[in-house]
């Protein structure tokens, strides 16, 4: 009888059936964090790529002579896939070069967009763009897009320090 009790105690000490469950419980939150992070960063890259494409296309249209309101409407229509009209806004500026310095001559924003351009306001001289070599009287079009990116998972609450809530891009033509 003593031998049977001693053998059973030794078998119980070697029993590892609960170890897998404990390891799973410890690793699952880390695995979820990694998967959610991959999903969020993929979404951010996709949104930034879409915003970058829209700014280039819109500024290119404006430089080819399309009216500024038509450029805003076309850009908003093309941005419907990322809900640009609901999640952000556009500012289109026409600059005129005088004495080698571009000046903001005209500026329009999409309807319902409250924020101001990061470039400057009408009448401002833009010293930051003086490296653009343009003849006096030349027109330069700048399209800026501000886009509040969507979040897919709760992990962005932790990553919001590293990634801005509003994506910004501008194109100059």
Buried (B, 14 or more C-beta within 10 A) or exposed (E): EEEEEEEEEEEEEEEEEEEEEEEEEEEEEEEEEEEBBEBBBEBBEEBBEBBBBBBBBBBBBBBEEBEBEEBBBBBBEBBEEBEBBEBBBBBBBBBBBEEEBBBBBEBBBBEEBEEEBEBBEEEBBBEEBEEBEBEEEEBBBBBBBBBBBEBEBEBBEEBEEEEEEEBBBBBBB
